[in-house]
Amino acid sequence: MQFMRSMLSRMLHQASFLLSKQGEGQFLFASKNLESSQKKVLKNILSHIEFSENAKRHHLTSGSSLSDFQEQVPITEYEYWSELIEQQQAEHINLLANNDCQRYQPTSGSTSKIKWIPYTKPFLTELDNAIAPWLADMYRSYPKIKKGKHYWSLSWVPSDLRNKLTTSINNDLQLLPWWKRLFMTGTMAVPESISLAESSDESFFATACYLISCSELSFISVWSPTFALSLLEFIQQHKNDISKVLVTGEWPNKYSGLNKIESPKNIKSSQILDQWDGKIDANFTSAIWPKLALISAWDTSSSKIWADKLHKIFPHSEFQGKGLWATEGVTSIPYENKFPLAVNSHFYEFEDLVNQRIINSWQLTTGMYVRPIISSANGLLRYAMKDQLKVTGFINRCPCFEFIGRIEGTDMVGEKLSPETAVQLLNDFNNENDITPITLIAIPANEQQDKPCYLLLSENDSSLNEDNLLARENELAAQLEERLSQHFHYQLARELGQLDKARVSIKQNALALYANHKVEQGMVKGNIKVEPLILWQNDDVLLSKDQQIPQDMELQMSQPA
């Protein structure tokens, strides 16, 4: 039976590879004909919004020219569309585009409240146009992934938001083409059925059980590497319960929401878990997943620290960085060790960050620093992303990028700190042997403190205890203050008495603390990327040594690419 399942899995992988090559061919054709291909994408988008309220407001038709489009639609952000989205949600009518909205995917920025991004069938097709060439290249570059099961992390939202507007909000696979659902279902290590769990906590436990039971695991795809690290920590903390499930084939009573979902069973994996000393290292990962050939996760900017940690734990596996994906759309994909524009997905413009000029994708040149502006079939037009990219070269005529970081900096009193500055600080402090820096936090003035300040939130990597923790925090805070003061505007703000001195907070569970803060802002668990620089309104929990973070506030799962 196991042999037959293995053969079926390999056949499905091969079929998926062949079908993905069709999308790869379309991508390569478009990469050689960038301008005409992009204008074709724009025309398709205009056809999906024609006669809608969106089109009427901007005087657009399917025959509108590129110059008309750019003259009549301003550069936008979410606030520009929020009223139409709220009305569309409330009245269940199509205002942004002519296609029914399948669901609204929640997201939020560093300081903004929750945003709901409409997902329509044409918009999902745009995303799928980016997936096909990536899959084809991945199968060809890492052929061993064809020999086992794959894990694509599912999308989970906070329980109080789940099913708020649609039953498919946490079931990404239902929105994929039928053939892709078939192939992924037949090759997935974690079944689609876990999306039926009543809470993200139950889903997380079920995911851990299925992954530990899957000795045939050959590929892991997650967004943030911190999610994978949190999953390993979860397995460590719940190994006895997981082992019992794998022996009995029954879910624990405390996870009653899983009763309608089949549980995994694997005696051998259970024995490995029982013999495990609890240390998360290469010995454990190679024993439990000996066939793992590839991990895909973010590995640039502030994610680099965590990607490096993950790679050390899985030295027997290859590692591939993600392209630039966001809830609002996709900009770049991994392909031939580069990150080219997903040319067949959306219509792209770019802001030149040197002179603020808006240019088209076919006008980019190597070395430019740009901000992507996306127009999509869901009706969000000329939507400015908050990402900074560098043009690194081309595949044919298609530009390739390096993700530099988020554009938004902090400027509470004129200190003008940038994400790039924060990334450099994080990398510098990552050389310390007893902490892992998480993020640099801007804390505004409040009732507890008269002046705003900056705080470096860090994870306790060693056995720093209460006796030496405060001294270590003070030592590192002095270093942080010294390095921040090398920046003119920060030093000036300090000299003028506008900022309080910098601080460092070392927490045993700093990563979970960060995730909890983001969830409270309305972000989707696991879609959380650890930003290098954020604004944090409440510093009480940061400075309290005895604050405990529940285990269920760890980083959770994200959507499949």
N, C-alpha and C positions, 0 to 999 in steps of 0.2 A: 504493500500500500504506500509506504514512504517513497519507494522507488518510482511509483507511478506519479505521485504528487510532484516529485522532483523533476521528472521528465516533462510533465505538463507545465510546470513553472518555466522551464527553459524554453519550451515551445512558445509560450506566451511572450517571454522576453524577446525572442527572435522576431515574432510577429510585430511586436511593439516597435522594435528597432526598424524594421522594414517600412512600416507606416510612418514613423517619425522622419525617415529619410525623405519622404515626399515634402514635408514641411521644411526640411533642411534645404531641399532644392529650391523651393520658393524663396527662402531667405537669401540664398546665394545669388539667385537671379536679381532680387531686389537690391542686394549689396552692390551690384554692378550698375544698377539703374536707379540710384538713390532718389534723385529729384522726381522722376516720373512715378516711381513707386509710392513716395510719400504723398504726392498730389492725388494719386488714386485712393490712398487711405483716407485723405481728407474728404474726397468726394463721397466715399462710402459713409463716413460719419455724418455728413450733411444730409444724406438720404435717410438716415435713421432719425434725424431730428426734424425733418421737413414737416411743416404745418403745426408743429408743437408750439406751446407757449414760449418755449426757449427760442425757437426760430423766429417767431413773431416779434419778440422783444429786440432781437438783434438783426431783423430784416434779412434773414438768410433763407435761401432755397437750395435745392440740390444742385442747382447750376451756378451758385455763387462762386466767384473767382477767389483765388488765394488773397489777392490784394483787398477785395471786398471783405473777406472774412477777417483779415487783420485790422482793417479800418473800423469795422463795426462791432467787434468783440474786444473788450479791454483785457489786459492781463488780470487774472482773477485769483482769489484764494477762497477758502471754504465759506467765509462770511458772505461773499457775493451770492452764493447759491443756497445758503441755508434756508431762506424763506420759502423758496420753491420746493426744496427737499422736504421741509416740514409739512407744507401743504400737500405735496404728493403722498407723503406717508399717511397723513390724517384722512385724506379723502379717497385714497386708493385710486388715483387717476394718474395718467401719464402727462407730465408737464415738461420734463427735461428732454424726453425723447419719445418716440412713437411705440416703443416696445415695453411690454409689461416688466416691471421690476421684480426679479425673482427673490431678492432679499436686500437688506441694507446692512452692510458690514461696518461695525463700529471701529473707530480709531480715534486717536487724539494726538496732539503735539505735546511739547515739553511743558507748556503752561496753559494750553487751551482746554476747553471743556470737550466732552465727547462729540465726535463728528460721525455722521452716518453716510457712507458712500453707497450710492445705488449700484447694484449689480444686475445687469440685464443679460439676456442670452448673447446679443452681439458683443457686449463688453467681455463676456467670458470667452468668446471666440477670439477676441483680440489677445487676451492673455494666453490662450492655447497656441496662438501663432508664435509666441515666444518660447513655449515649452518644447515644441517639436524639434527645432534645430539643436536646442540644448541637449535633449534626450539622445538624439542621433549621435552627436559628438561624444556624449558621455559613454554610450554603449561601445563606441569604436575605441575611445581612449582608455577605457577601463573595462575590458571584456570580461573580467572575472565577476562583475556584478550580475551577469546573465545566469550565474550558476546557483543563485539562491534567492531568498526572499528580500523584499525591500520595505523599509519603514519610511513613510511620508507622514510627518506630524500633522494631525488634524487641527482644525480651527475650533477653539473653545473660547467662549466669552464668559464674563462674570455671570453667576447664576441669576442675579436679579435682572439681567438684560436678556437672557436667553429666552427665545420664543416670544419676545416682546412684539415683534411685527411679522415674523414668518417662521414656520416650523423648520425651514431649511437653513437657518442662520448658522448652525454648527455642523452642517453636512455638506462640505465642499464637493465631495465626489458626485453628488446628484446633479451638479451643474456642469460636469465634464461630458464630452461626447460619449455616446453609448459604448463605442469600441474601446475607448480609453478606460471607462469604468470597468468593462469586462476584464481587460488585461490587468489593471491595477488590483482588482478584487482577487484575481487568481495568483498574484505575485506578492501580495501584501503580507507582512509579518503581523501586523495589527489589523484586525478586521474592521470594516466600516461600521459594524454593529455597535462599537463602543460609543458612537455618536448618540446612541439612544440612552446612554447612562443619564441619571437624573442630575448629576452634578459634575463639575470639572474634577473634583477630588476623586470621585469614583472612577471617572474615565482615566485619570492619571494612574490609579492603582491597577486598573485593568491593562493599561498600556505597559506598565512595568512587568506584569505577569506574562503577557504575550511575548514581550521582547526577550525576557529571560528564558522562556520556553523555546525560543526560535534559534536553535543551533545552526540553522541554514542561513542566518542573516548575512547578506552580502553588501547591503547599501543602507545608509542612514541619511535622510535629508531633514534637516531642521533649519530654522532661520537663525536664531541666536545660539552661539555655542554655549551660552550660559544655561539655556534650556537643557541641553544634553548633560551638562555638569550637574544641574539640579536633579535631573532624572536619576543619575548615578547615585547621588546622595540619598534620594528617596528610596532607591533599591537597598542601599546600605541600612537605612533606618527601619525598613519594613521587610527585611530578608526572611524573617521567620514566617510572617503571614504569607509572603509570596511562595516560599518553599512549600507550605502546607497546601496552597491552592494547586501547585504543580503535582503534588502527590495524590490529593483527593479528587481533583477536578471539580471542586466546589468553592464558591465564593464565601468569604467570611460573613457572618450574620450582620456585622456593622456596615456592610456595603449592600444593603437590601436593594438599592437601585440597579444592581447588576443581575438580578435574578432572572431576567428574561434574556440574558446574553450568555451564550455558551462560554464556559471557562476553558483555558488551556490545560494541558496535562503533559508533563515530561519528567519522568523519574530521574533521568541522568542529569538534567539541568538542576533539578532540586538537590541532588547529591553534591554537585559543584558548589551550589549556593550554601549548603550546610557546612561544607569544608572550608569555605572562604573565611579568611581572617578579618574581613571587613575593610581592608585597605584598598582604596580605589587606585589601582595601578595597572600596568601592562600585563602583569601575571593574571589578574582577574579577567580583564577584557578579552585577552587572547584565549583563555580557557572557556569562557562562556560563549564567545562569538568568534570561533577560529577561522571562519570563512569571510569575515568582514573585509571587503576590498576597498570601500570608498565611503568617506563622510563628506557631506556637503553642508557648509554653514558660512555665515558671514565671517570674514577674516581680515577686514581692513579697518582703519581708523580706530575707534575705541574698542572694537571687537577683537583686535589683533591679540591683546593680552590673553583673552579667554580662549581664542582659537589655538594659540600656542600651548596653553595648558591642556586643552582637549587632545591635541595631536600627541603630546607626550604620554597621555594615558592610552592612546591607540596607535602605538608605533608600527603595528603590523598592517595598518590600513593607510591607503592614500587619502589625501585631503584636497578638496576643491572649494574655492571661494564662491560665494553667491554673486550673481549680478545684482543690480539695483532694482529691487522690487518693493513696492509699497501698496497699501490698501487701495490707493487712488490709481495705481497702474504700474506698469513695468517700463524701465528705461533701458537696462542693459542685461545681457545674458552671458554666461560662461560659454566660450566657444574657441577652440584651438588655443587655449591658454591666454586668451584675451577676453575683453568684455565689450563686445560690439553693441551698437544701438539695436534694439529690438524693432527693426525697421518696418516690419509688417504688422505691428501691433497698434500703435496710436499714431497721431500726427504730432510731430515734435518741433518745437522751436526752442531756442536757447537764449538766455541773457548772458552776454559777455560781462563777466564780473569786473573787468578792468574799466570799461567805458559805459556799462549799462545799456549797450545797444542790443536790440532784439534781432537775432539772425536765424536763418533756417538751417536745418541739419546739413544740407549740402554746402553750406558756407563755412563750416568749421575747419580749423587748421590745427595741426599738432602744437601742443603747448598751451592752448587756450584754457582758461579757467571759466567754467560756465555753470549756469543753473538751468535745469530742464523745465520746460513748460509743455504740458501735455493736454491734448484734446482727444476725447474718447467717445465711443459710441453710446456711453451711458448718459451723454448730454453735458458733462462737465468740460467746458471749452476754455482753452488757454489757461489752464490751471497751473499756477507756479508752484513747483515743489521747493522744499527748503533744503536742498542738497547741493553741495559744491562738488563738481567733477572736473577732472583734468583730461583733456584730449591727449591720448597717448600714441595714437597712430590710426591705421585704417586696415580693414579687410576689404579688398577691392576699393570701393568708394565709400564704404560704410565706416563712420568714425567709431573708435574704441575709447574707453574711458577708464580712469581710476577714480574710485570714490575717495574724496578727501575728507569730507565730514559734513555736518549740518551747518547751514549758513547762520542760523540764529545764534548770536552771542548774548552776553549779559551786560547791562549798563545801568546799574542801580543809581549811581551818583556821578556818572561820567568816566568810570574806570575803563570801559570799552574792552572787556575781555572777550576773546574769540574762542570758538571750539578748537582751533588749531593750537592755541596756547595751552588749552586744557589737555589735549592729547599729548603734547610734549611733556607736560608735568606728570601725567599718568605714567608715561613710559619711563621717565626719570625715577619716579618713586617705586616703580615695579622692580627696580634693581635692589630694593631693600629686601632682606631675607626673611622678615617676619610678618610682612603684610602684603596684601594685594590691593592696590588702589582701585576703587569702584568708579567714582565720579567726583568732579569738583562742583560743589553746590554753592549757589548764591543765596544767602538768607537775608531777606529784607528786614528792616527795623520793625519791631513789634513791641508788645507790652513787656516782654521779658528783657529786651535789649534796646538801647537808644539808637544804636547805629547798625547799619547792615554790615555783613562780613562774608567771607568765603570760608568754606569748610571742605576738607578732603575726607570723604567717607571711604574707609578702608576695611578690608576683611582681615581678621586675625588668622594668620596662616600657621602660627606656632603656638606655643603654650604660654603666651603672655597672660599673666594673671593680674588680679586686682592690685597686687603689691607693686608691680612694675609697669602696669598699663598706663597710668596717668603720666608717669615720667616719660615714657616712650611717646605718648601723644604730644606732650609739651616739646620734646626734642624735635619731632617731625614738624610740628607747627612752626617752630623757629626756621626750619629749612624751607617750608612752604612760603612763609612770609618773605624770606630773603629772595626766593625765586620770583614770586609775584612782583616784588618791588623792582625787579629789573625792567618791568614794563612801565613806561613813562606815565600813562594816565592813572594806573593803579597807585604808583608812588605819590603822584600829585594828590590823589584823593585821600591817601593816608596822611600826608603832610598837612592837608587842609582840615583834617579831623572829620572827614565825611565817612570814612570806613573804619570799623574796628579791626583789630589784628586778626590774621588768619588763624584757623583752628584745624585740628585733625581729630576725627572720631574713629576709633578702632572698635569694630563690633565682631562678635563671633558669627553673626548671621547678617552681615551687611548687605549681601546680595539679595537675600529674602526681604530685608527692610526696604531696599530700593524698589523691588518688584511690588511690594505691598503699596507703597506710595503711588506708583503708577496705576495700579488697579483701582485705587480710590479715586484717581482722576478720570477713570472710565476707559482705560486702555485694555485691550484684549490680552489676557494672560498668554505669554509666550511669543506674541508678536512684539514683545517689549525688547527693544534694542537698548543696551546700556549706553546712554548718551554721555559724552565726556564732560558736558557742562549743562547744568540745569538750574532752574529757579525753584526753590523749596520754601513754601510759605510758613511751615511750622517746624521749628528746630527742637522742640521739646524731646521728641523721640530720639533725635540724633545725639543728644548730649546726656541722656539718661543711661547709666551703666547697667541698670537691671531690667531694661526693657526686653521683653520676650516676644518673639515673632512666631505665630503659629506655623506649624509645618505646612499647612494647606495654603500658605501665602507664598510658597516658592514659585519660581517662574514656571508657567504652564505651557500649553501646547499652542502651536501656530498653524497657519493654513498651508496646504501643499502648494508647491510651485507648479 
